[in-house]
Amino acid sequence: MNSVNNKKIALITGASSGIGKAMAFSLAAQSVTLILVARRLERLQEVQNEISEKYPLTEIFLISSDVNDPELAAKIENISNKKIDILINNAGLALGKDFVEKSHFSDWELMISTNISANFRMVHLVLPWMLHHGQGDIINLCSVAGHHSYQGGAVYCATKHAVHAFTQALREETCGRNVRVMQISPGMVETEFSLTRFKGDKTSSDNVYSGMTPLSGEDIARMMQFMLDQPRHVVIDEIITMPMAQGSPTTVVRNLK
Ligand SMILES: NC(=O)c1ccc[n+]([C@@H]2O[C@H](COP(=O)([O-])OP(=O)(O)OC[C@H]3O[C@@H](n4cnc5c(N)ncnc54)[C@H](OP(=O)(O)O)[C@@H]3O)[C@@H](O)[C@H]2O)c1
């Protein structure tokens, strides 16, 4: 790292919006050095500027890259000098809400490569460094979709089930080695998630959250910070969280008086 210091270093994928952005703020408040990854550079720069205004001492490195890009690993290695204390493995997306027979194979491929392959590759990259340094924390972004599959979400749910399975196995493999592998599984969080899922259709996206109060990125960041803030002997394997108005991926109560 260009700036060698004693501060903890966090790598956050998908830090240009939503949950990843909120987590960048949360970690900056803890004086953690940040490596932020996403494709949209201008959005990453906005996050950097906002954080720098609030926490001027925070050191922030930006990597504008697709997590599917094989060259990303070398960029992270170069900046971090093979030392990552915290991985927030967050970049991910849902595309489309159609039944399988009407959905697009290209959407499936992007969800599978981003949510599964790139997520797993990020762990494969940093876990050996964490084990070498004798400490590390990994939080994988799963979803309630990783527990319950629903109509119109077959492939997205399958990708999050894969994250769930991978995280469980990792937890078994890392136990006793001072690397805490954890997972958070949110229900409805109002971010750019639905806008992406409905490919820019704002009406469909707004309808997802109409008549109810969804979780916010900040809600999820607060819970992830709680996971990280536990003493080293405590591992919160998973937090499953939904808004008050949501009972499951398919049960949502709207317009409560
Ligand atoms: N919102 C929800 O209701 C909800 C519920 C459960 C789980 N989750 C999970 O939470 C995670 C974060 O989602 P969010 O709700 O915060 O949505 P979001 O606001 O759309 O944020 C997604 C982030 O991922 C990044 N990203 C997506 N594809 C990428 C790629 N190929 N390469 C690099 N970065 C990529 C996006 O940045 P760029 O576009 O700039 O690349 C963005 O920063 C996802 O894994 C999602 O599945 C969300």
The ligand as an ORCA input file, in Angstrom:
! r2SCAN-3c Opt
* xyz 0 1
  N     -31.512     -4.138     -1.639
  C     -32.015     -5.276     -1.206
  O     -33.241     -5.394     -1.011
  C     -31.105     -6.436     -0.910
  C     -31.611     -7.496     -0.159
  C     -30.795     -8.580      0.109
  C     -29.499     -8.612     -0.368
  N     -29.027     -7.577     -1.110
  C     -27.654     -7.679     -1.611
  O     -26.908     -6.576     -1.145
  C     -25.828     -6.321     -2.032
  C     -25.757     -4.832     -2.313
  O     -26.940     -4.423     -2.976
  P     -27.637     -3.011     -2.759
  O     -28.983     -3.282     -2.239
  O     -26.763     -2.102     -2.025
  O     -27.828     -2.570     -4.288
  P     -27.208     -1.374     -5.129
  O     -27.528     -0.070     -4.528
  O     -27.659     -1.631     -6.539
  O     -25.637     -1.607     -5.024
  C     -24.974     -2.625     -5.720
  C     -23.504     -2.304     -5.750
  O     -22.822     -3.374     -6.422
  C     -22.006     -2.836     -7.437
  N     -21.891     -3.790     -8.534
  C     -22.877     -4.462     -9.163
  N     -22.365     -5.234    -10.136
  C     -21.022     -5.034    -10.120
  C     -19.940     -5.524    -10.878
  N     -20.132     -6.397    -11.876
  N     -18.701     -5.106    -10.589
  C     -18.481     -4.201     -9.597
  N     -19.456     -3.723     -8.824
  C     -20.719     -4.120     -9.097
  C     -22.703     -1.528     -7.873
  O     -21.764     -0.605     -8.378
  P     -21.557     -0.217     -9.930
  O     -22.899     -0.295    -10.602
  O     -21.001      1.170     -9.862
  O     -20.586     -1.214    -10.435
  C     -23.210     -1.028     -6.528
  O     -22.183     -0.320     -5.857
  C     -26.065     -7.200     -3.255
  O     -25.239     -8.338     -3.174
  C     -27.524     -7.610     -3.115
  O     -27.795     -8.849     -3.733
  C     -29.792     -6.482     -1.389
*
